[in-house]
Amino acid sequence: MNEYLKQYIELQKQFCETEGDPDSVRALYAFKEKLEQSEDKQAKEVLLGLIQKFQLCPE
């Protein structure tokens, strides 16, 4: 399992455990921005999953 996927799973777990509190939402959006800046193929794959899961619109 790659580092991006591990971080995504942890952030998703925090989001669910806190029932989507503002801090967990901000953390997910910050992670999305980090993934968007990366050229790594694995980062882009995790980004796609994140967008699909939370229906985030890329900016």
mmCIF file as gemmi writes it, N, C-alpha and C atoms, coordinates in Angstrom:
data_model
loop_
_atom_site.group_PDB
_atom_site.id
_atom_site.type_symbol
_atom_site.label_atom_id
_atom_site.label_alt_id
_atom_site.label_comp_id
_atom_site.label_asym_id
_atom_site.label_entity_id
_atom_site.label_seq_id
_atom_site.pdbx_PDB_ins_code
_atom_site.Cartn_x
_atom_site.Cartn_y
_atom_site.Cartn_z
_atom_site.occupancy
_atom_site.B_iso_or_equiv
_atom_site.pdbx_formal_charge
_atom_site.auth_seq_id
_atom_site.auth_asym_id
_atom_site.pdbx_PDB_model_num
ATOM 1 N N . MET Axp A 1 ? 0.854 -1.172 0 1 0 ? 1 A 1
ATOM 2 C CA . MET Axp A 1 ? 0 0 0 1 0 ? 1 A 1
ATOM 3 C C . MET Axp A 1 ? 0.902 1.238 0 1 0 ? 1 A 1
ATOM 4 N N . ASN Axp A 2 ? 0.596 2.189 -0.876 1 0 ? 2 A 1
ATOM 5 C CA . ASN Axp A 2 ? 1.454 3.364 -0.986 1 0 ? 2 A 1
ATOM 6 C C . ASN Axp A 2 ? 1.111 4.412 0.08 1 0 ? 2 A 1
ATOM 7 N N . GLU Axp A 3 ? 2.015 5.378 0.252 1 0 ? 3 A 1
ATOM 8 C CA . GLU Axp A 3 ? 1.859 6.386 1.298 1 0 ? 3 A 1
ATOM 9 C C . GLU Axp A 3 ? 0.604 7.249 1.105 1 0 ? 3 A 1
ATOM 10 N N . TYR Axp A 4 ? 0.258 7.54 -0.147 1 0 ? 4 A 1
ATOM 11 C CA . TYR Axp A 4 ? -0.926 8.353 -0.415 1 0 ? 4 A 1
ATOM 12 C C . TYR Axp A 4 ? -2.2 7.621 0.005 1 0 ? 4 A 1
ATOM 13 N N . LEU Axp A 5 ? -2.255 6.354 -0.323 1 0 ? 5 A 1
ATOM 14 C CA . LEU Axp A 5 ? -3.422 5.557 0.025 1 0 ? 5 A 1
ATOM 15 C C . LEU Axp A 5 ? -3.551 5.411 1.538 1 0 ? 5 A 1
ATOM 16 N N . LYS Axp A 6 ? -2.431 5.216 2.223 1 0 ? 6 A 1
ATOM 17 C CA . LYS Axp A 6 ? -2.453 5.118 3.685 1 0 ? 6 A 1
ATOM 18 C C . LYS Axp A 6 ? -2.993 6.409 4.302 1 0 ? 6 A 1
ATOM 19 N N . GLN Axp A 7 ? -2.512 7.539 3.806 1 0 ? 7 A 1
ATOM 20 C CA . GLN Axp A 7 ? -2.961 8.821 4.349 1 0 ? 7 A 1
ATOM 21 C C . GLN Axp A 7 ? -4.445 9.035 4.047 1 0 ? 7 A 1
ATOM 22 N N . TYR Axp A 8 ? -4.869 8.686 2.856 1 0 ? 8 A 1
ATOM 23 C CA . TYR Axp A 8 ? -6.285 8.814 2.482 1 0 ? 8 A 1
ATOM 24 C C . TYR Axp A 8 ? -7.172 7.981 3.401 1 0 ? 8 A 1
ATOM 25 N N . ILE Axp A 9 ? -6.765 6.754 3.66 1 0 ? 9 A 1
ATOM 26 C CA . ILE Axp A 9 ? -7.55 5.873 4.533 1 0 ? 9 A 1
ATOM 27 C C . ILE Axp A 9 ? -7.646 6.462 5.935 1 0 ? 9 A 1
ATOM 28 N N . GLU Axp A 10 ? -6.539 6.995 6.437 1 0 ? 10 A 1
ATOM 29 C CA . GLU Axp A 10 ? -6.548 7.6 7.767 1 0 ? 10 A 1
ATOM 30 C C . GLU Axp A 10 ? -7.458 8.832 7.816 1 0 ? 10 A 1
ATOM 31 N N . LEU Axp A 11 ? -7.373 9.681 6.797 1 0 ? 11 A 1
ATOM 32 C CA . LEU Axp A 11 ? -8.225 10.876 6.76 1 0 ? 11 A 1
ATOM 33 C C . LEU Axp A 11 ? -9.699 10.505 6.625 1 0 ? 11 A 1
ATOM 34 N N . GLN Axp A 12 ? -9.985 9.492 5.835 1 0 ? 12 A 1
ATOM 35 C CA . GLN Axp A 12 ? -11.364 9.041 5.661 1 0 ? 12 A 1
ATOM 36 C C . GLN Axp A 12 ? -11.902 8.481 6.975 1 0 ? 12 A 1
ATOM 37 N N . LYS Axp A 13 ? -11.051 7.743 7.696 1 0 ? 13 A 1
ATOM 38 C CA . LYS Axp A 13 ? -11.457 7.195 8.984 1 0 ? 13 A 1
ATOM 39 C C . LYS Axp A 13 ? -11.775 8.325 9.969 1 0 ? 13 A 1
ATOM 40 N N . GLN Axp A 14 ? -10.92 9.354 10.004 1 0 ? 14 A 1
ATOM 41 C CA . GLN Axp A 14 ? -11.165 10.498 10.884 1 0 ? 14 A 1
ATOM 42 C C . GLN Axp A 14 ? -12.471 11.207 10.509 1 0 ? 14 A 1
ATOM 43 N N . PHE Axp A 15 ? -12.7 11.351 9.209 1 0 ? 15 A 1
ATOM 44 C CA . PHE Axp A 15 ? -13.923 11.984 8.725 1 0 ? 15 A 1
ATOM 45 C C . PHE Axp A 15 ? -15.151 11.227 9.226 1 0 ? 15 A 1
ATOM 46 N N . CYS Axp A 16 ? -15.126 9.916 9.114 1 0 ? 16 A 1
ATOM 47 C CA . CYS Axp A 16 ? -16.273 9.098 9.533 1 0 ? 16 A 1
ATOM 48 C C . CYS Axp A 16 ? -16.44 9.107 11.051 1 0 ? 16 A 1
ATOM 49 N N . GLU Axp A 17 ? -15.324 9.004 11.773 1 0 ? 17 A 1
ATOM 50 C CA . GLU Axp A 17 ? -15.395 8.963 13.231 1 0 ? 17 A 1
ATOM 51 C C . GLU Axp A 17 ? -15.907 10.276 13.822 1 0 ? 17 A 1
ATOM 52 N N . THR Axp A 18 ? -15.621 11.384 13.156 1 0 ? 18 A 1
ATOM 53 C CA . THR Axp A 18 ? -16.044 12.691 13.671 1 0 ? 18 A 1
ATOM 54 C C . THR Axp A 18 ? -17.323 13.173 13 1 0 ? 18 A 1
ATOM 55 N N . GLU Axp A 19 ? -17.924 12.292 12.206 1 0 ? 19 A 1
ATOM 56 C CA . GLU Axp A 19 ? -19.162 12.596 11.49 1 0 ? 19 A 1
ATOM 57 C C . GLU Axp A 19 ? -19.023 13.849 10.625 1 0 ? 19 A 1
ATOM 58 N N . GLY Axp A 20 ? -17.864 13.968 9.987 1 0 ? 20 A 1
ATOM 59 C CA . GLY Axp A 20 ? -17.643 15.052 9.037 1 0 ? 20 A 1
ATOM 60 C C . GLY Axp A 20 ? -17.463 16.413 9.67 1 0 ? 20 A 1
ATOM 61 N N . ASP Axp A 21 ? -16.803 16.472 10.833 1 0 ? 21 A 1
ATOM 62 C CA . ASP Axp A 21 ? -16.607 17.781 11.459 1 0 ? 21 A 1
ATOM 63 C C . ASP Axp A 21 ? -15.716 18.665 10.576 1 0 ? 21 A 1
ATOM 64 N N . PRO Axp A 22 ? -15.768 19.968 10.775 1 0 ? 22 A 1
ATOM 65 C CA . PRO Axp A 22 ? -15.04 20.901 9.896 1 0 ? 22 A 1
ATOM 66 C C . PRO Axp A 22 ? -13.539 20.633 9.79 1 0 ? 22 A 1
ATOM 67 N N . ASP Axp A 23 ? -12.898 20.219 10.873 1 0 ? 23 A 1
ATOM 68 C CA . ASP Axp A 23 ? -11.46 19.946 10.811 1 0 ? 23 A 1
ATOM 69 C C . ASP Axp A 23 ? -11.145 18.767 9.889 1 0 ? 23 A 1
ATOM 70 N N . SER Axp A 24 ? -11.98 17.74 9.932 1 0 ? 24 A 1
ATOM 71 C CA . SER Axp A 24 ? -11.733 16.584 9.074 1 0 ? 24 A 1
ATOM 72 C C . SER Axp A 24 ? -11.993 16.924 7.608 1 0 ? 24 A 1
ATOM 73 N N . VAL Axp A 25 ? -12.964 17.788 7.358 1 0 ? 25 A 1
ATOM 74 C CA . VAL Axp A 25 ? -13.248 18.223 5.987 1 0 ? 25 A 1
ATOM 75 C C . VAL Axp A 25 ? -12.084 19.06 5.463 1 0 ? 25 A 1
ATOM 76 N N . ARG Axp A 26 ? -11.586 19.969 6.286 1 0 ? 26 A 1
ATOM 77 C CA . ARG Axp A 26 ? -10.431 20.793 5.879 1 0 ? 26 A 1
ATOM 78 C C . ARG Axp A 26 ? -9.221 19.921 5.585 1 0 ? 26 A 1
ATOM 79 N N . ALA Axp A 27 ? -9.016 18.896 6.406 1 0 ? 27 A 1
ATOM 80 C CA . ALA Axp A 27 ? -7.888 17.987 6.194 1 0 ? 27 A 1
ATOM 81 C C . ALA Axp A 27 ? -8.015 17.254 4.858 1 0 ? 27 A 1
ATOM 82 N N . LEU Axp A 28 ? -9.207 16.826 4.518 1 0 ? 28 A 1
ATOM 83 C CA . LEU Axp A 28 ? -9.42 16.15 3.236 1 0 ? 28 A 1
ATOM 84 C C . LEU Axp A 28 ? -9.172 17.091 2.057 1 0 ? 28 A 1
ATOM 85 N N . TYR Axp A 29 ? -9.64 18.326 2.167 1 0 ? 29 A 1
ATOM 86 C CA . TYR Axp A 29 ? -9.415 19.284 1.088 1 0 ? 29 A 1
ATOM 87 C C . TYR Axp A 29 ? -7.938 19.632 0.958 1 0 ? 29 A 1
ATOM 88 N N . ALA Axp A 30 ? -7.234 19.748 2.071 1 0 ? 30 A 1
ATOM 89 C CA . ALA Axp A 30 ? -5.79 20.016 2.023 1 0 ? 30 A 1
ATOM 90 C C . ALA Axp A 30 ? -5.066 18.847 1.364 1 0 ? 30 A 1
ATOM 91 N N . PHE Axp A 31 ? -5.488 17.638 1.68 1 0 ? 31 A 1
ATOM 92 C CA . PHE Axp A 31 ? -4.895 16.446 1.079 1 0 ? 31 A 1
ATOM 93 C C . PHE Axp A 31 ? -5.17 16.417 -0.417 1 0 ? 31 A 1
ATOM 94 N N . LYS Axp A 32 ? -6.39 16.79 -0.81 1 0 ? 32 A 1
ATOM 95 C CA . LYS Axp A 32 ? -6.746 16.845 -2.229 1 0 ? 32 A 1
ATOM 96 C C . LYS Axp A 32 ? -5.814 17.807 -2.969 1 0 ? 32 A 1
ATOM 97 N N . GLU Axp A 33 ? -5.572 18.946 -2.368 1 0 ? 33 A 1
ATOM 98 C CA . GLU Axp A 33 ? -4.691 19.928 -3.002 1 0 ? 33 A 1
ATOM 99 C C . GLU Axp A 33 ? -3.264 19.4 -3.118 1 0 ? 33 A 1
ATOM 100 N N . LYS Axp A 34 ? -2.813 18.687 -2.097 1 0 ? 34 A 1
ATOM 101 C CA . LYS Axp A 34 ? -1.474 18.079 -2.138 1 0 ? 34 A 1
ATOM 102 C C . LYS Axp A 34 ? -1.394 17.067 -3.287 1 0 ? 34 A 1
ATOM 103 N N . LEU Axp A 35 ? -2.419 16.258 -3.424 1 0 ? 35 A 1
ATOM 104 C CA . LEU Axp A 35 ? -2.435 15.26 -4.489 1 0 ? 35 A 1
ATOM 105 C C . LEU Axp A 35 ? -2.466 15.917 -5.865 1 0 ? 35 A 1
ATOM 106 N N . GLU Axp A 36 ? -3.197 17.016 -5.993 1 0 ? 36 A 1
ATOM 107 C CA . GLU Axp A 36 ? -3.278 17.721 -7.273 1 0 ? 36 A 1
ATOM 108 C C . GLU Axp A 36 ? -1.919 18.268 -7.7 1 0 ? 36 A 1
ATOM 109 N N . GLN Axp A 37 ? -1.086 18.628 -6.738 1 0 ? 37 A 1
ATOM 110 C CA . GLN Axp A 37 ? 0.228 19.194 -7.041 1 0 ? 37 A 1
ATOM 111 C C . GLN Axp A 37 ? 1.252 18.12 -7.406 1 0 ? 37 A 1
ATOM 112 N N . SER Axp A 38 ? 0.98 16.896 -7.027 1 0 ? 38 A 1
ATOM 113 C CA . SER Axp A 38 ? 1.922 15.805 -7.259 1 0 ? 38 A 1
ATOM 114 C C . SER Axp A 38 ? 1.876 15.32 -8.703 1 0 ? 38 A 1
ATOM 115 N N . GLU Axp A 39 ? 3.022 14.897 -9.189 1 0 ? 39 A 1
ATOM 116 C CA . GLU Axp A 39 ? 3.124 14.289 -10.519 1 0 ? 39 A 1
ATOM 117 C C . GLU Axp A 39 ? 3.108 12.762 -10.434 1 0 ? 39 A 1
ATOM 118 N N . ASP Axp A 40 ? 3.085 12.232 -9.221 1 0 ? 40 A 1
ATOM 119 C CA . ASP Axp A 40 ? 3.14 10.794 -8.982 1 0 ? 40 A 1
ATOM 120 C C . ASP Axp A 40 ? 1.846 10.129 -9.452 1 0 ? 40 A 1
ATOM 121 N N . LYS Axp A 41 ? 1.984 9.045 -10.194 1 0 ? 41 A 1
ATOM 122 C CA . LYS Axp A 41 ? 0.814 8.327 -10.713 1 0 ? 41 A 1
ATOM 123 C C . LYS Axp A 41 ? -0.055 7.788 -9.58 1 0 ? 41 A 1
ATOM 124 N N . GLN Axp A 42 ? 0.566 7.29 -8.527 1 0 ? 42 A 1
ATOM 125 C CA . GLN Axp A 42 ? -0.196 6.769 -7.397 1 0 ? 42 A 1
ATOM 126 C C . GLN Axp A 42 ? -0.994 7.88 -6.718 1 0 ? 42 A 1
ATOM 127 N N . ALA Axp A 43 ? -0.425 9.068 -6.65 1 0 ? 43 A 1
ATOM 128 C CA . ALA Axp A 43 ? -1.133 10.211 -6.065 1 0 ? 43 A 1
ATOM 129 C C . ALA Axp A 43 ? -2.369 10.532 -6.894 1 0 ? 43 A 1
ATOM 130 N N . LYS Axp A 44 ? -2.232 10.484 -8.209 1 0 ? 44 A 1
ATOM 131 C CA . LYS Axp A 44 ? -3.366 10.781 -9.09 1 0 ? 44 A 1
ATOM 132 C C . LYS Axp A 44 ? -4.458 9.727 -8.959 1 0 ? 44 A 1
ATOM 133 N N . GLU Axp A 45 ? -4.085 8.477 -8.746 1 0 ? 45 A 1
ATOM 134 C CA . GLU Axp A 45 ? -5.071 7.42 -8.566 1 0 ? 45 A 1
ATOM 135 C C . GLU Axp A 45 ? -5.851 7.618 -7.268 1 0 ? 45 A 1
ATOM 136 N N . VAL Axp A 46 ? -5.145 8.002 -6.205 1 0 ? 46 A 1
ATOM 137 C CA . VAL Axp A 46 ? -5.809 8.266 -4.929 1 0 ? 46 A 1
ATOM 138 C C . VAL Axp A 46 ? -6.696 9.507 -5.066 1 0 ? 46 A 1
ATOM 139 N N . LEU Axp A 47 ? -6.216 10.522 -5.786 1 0 ? 47 A 1
ATOM 140 C CA . LEU Axp A 47 ? -7 11.73 -6.014 1 0 ? 47 A 1
ATOM 141 C C . LEU Axp A 47 ? -8.32 11.396 -6.705 1 0 ? 47 A 1
ATOM 142 N N . LEU Axp A 48 ? -8.275 10.559 -7.696 1 0 ? 48 A 1
ATOM 143 C CA . LEU Axp A 48 ? -9.488 10.154 -8.398 1 0 ? 48 A 1
ATOM 144 C C . LEU Axp A 48 ? -10.473 9.489 -7.438 1 0 ? 48 A 1
ATOM 145 N N . GLY Axp A 49 ? -9.964 8.604 -6.599 1 0 ? 49 A 1
ATOM 146 C CA . GLY Axp A 49 ? -10.822 7.949 -5.616 1 0 ? 49 A 1
ATOM 147 C C . GLY Axp A 49 ? -11.421 8.938 -4.631 1 0 ? 49 A 1
ATOM 148 N N . LEU Axp A 50 ? -10.619 9.905 -4.204 1 0 ? 50 A 1
ATOM 149 C CA . LEU Axp A 50 ? -11.094 10.93 -3.275 1 0 ? 50 A 1
ATOM 150 C C . LEU Axp A 50 ? -12.202 11.769 -3.901 1 0 ? 50 A 1
ATOM 151 N N . ILE Axp A 51 ? -11.993 12.171 -5.138 1 0 ? 51 A 1
ATOM 152 C CA . ILE Axp A 51 ? -12.995 12.978 -5.838 1 0 ? 51 A 1
ATOM 153 C C . ILE Axp A 51 ? -14.283 12.178 -6.025 1 0 ? 51 A 1
ATOM 154 N N . GLN Axp A 52 ? -14.16 10.934 -6.426 1 0 ? 52 A 1
ATOM 155 C CA . GLN Axp A 52 ? -15.342 10.101 -6.628 1 0 ? 52 A 1
ATOM 156 C C . GLN Axp A 52 ? -16.089 9.841 -5.315 1 0 ? 52 A 1
ATOM 157 N N . LYS Axp A 53 ? -15.354 9.589 -4.27 1 0 ? 53 A 1
ATOM 158 C CA . LYS Axp A 53 ? -15.96 9.269 -2.975 1 0 ? 53 A 1
ATOM 159 C C . LYS Axp A 53 ? -16.739 10.448 -2.42 1 0 ? 53 A 1
ATOM 160 N N . PHE Axp A 54 ? -16.145 11.629 -2.485 1 0 ? 54 A 1
ATOM 161 C CA . PHE Axp A 54 ? -16.767 12.792 -1.864 1 0 ? 54 A 1
ATOM 162 C C . PHE Axp A 54 ? -17.355 13.753 -2.889 1 0 ? 54 A 1
ATOM 163 N N . GLN Axp A 55 ? -17.333 13.351 -4.13 1 0 ? 55 A 1
ATOM 164 C CA . GLN Axp A 55 ? -17.883 14.167 -5.22 1 0 ? 55 A 1
ATOM 165 C C . GLN Axp A 55 ? -17.349 15.591 -5.161 1 0 ? 55 A 1
ATOM 166 N N . LEU Axp A 56 ? -16.016 15.68 -5.027 1 0 ? 56 A 1
ATOM 167 C CA . LEU Axp A 56 ? -15.356 16.982 -5.002 1 0 ? 56 A 1
ATOM 168 C C . LEU Axp A 56 ? -15.098 17.421 -6.423 1 0 ? 56 A 1
ATOM 169 N N . CYS Axp A 57 ? -15.28 18.655 -6.695 1 0 ? 57 A 1
ATOM 170 C CA . CYS Axp A 57 ? -15.013 19.191 -8.027 1 0 ? 57 A 1
ATOM 171 C C . CYS Axp A 57 ? -13.601 19.752 -8.058 1 0 ? 57 A 1
ATOM 172 N N . PRO Axp A 58 ? -12.741 19.262 -8.957 1 0 ? 58 A 1
ATOM 173 C CA . PRO Axp A 58 ? -11.403 19.839 -9.062 1 0 ? 58 A 1
ATOM 174 C C . PRO Axp A 58 ? -11.514 21.306 -9.469 1 0 ? 58 A 1
ATOM 175 N N . GLU Axp A 59 ? -10.635 22.09 -8.906 1 0 ? 59 A 1
ATOM 176 C CA . GLU Axp A 59 ? -10.666 23.531 -9.205 1 0 ? 59 A 1
ATOM 177 C C . GLU Axp A 59 ? -9.837 23.85 -10.407 1 0 ? 59 A 1
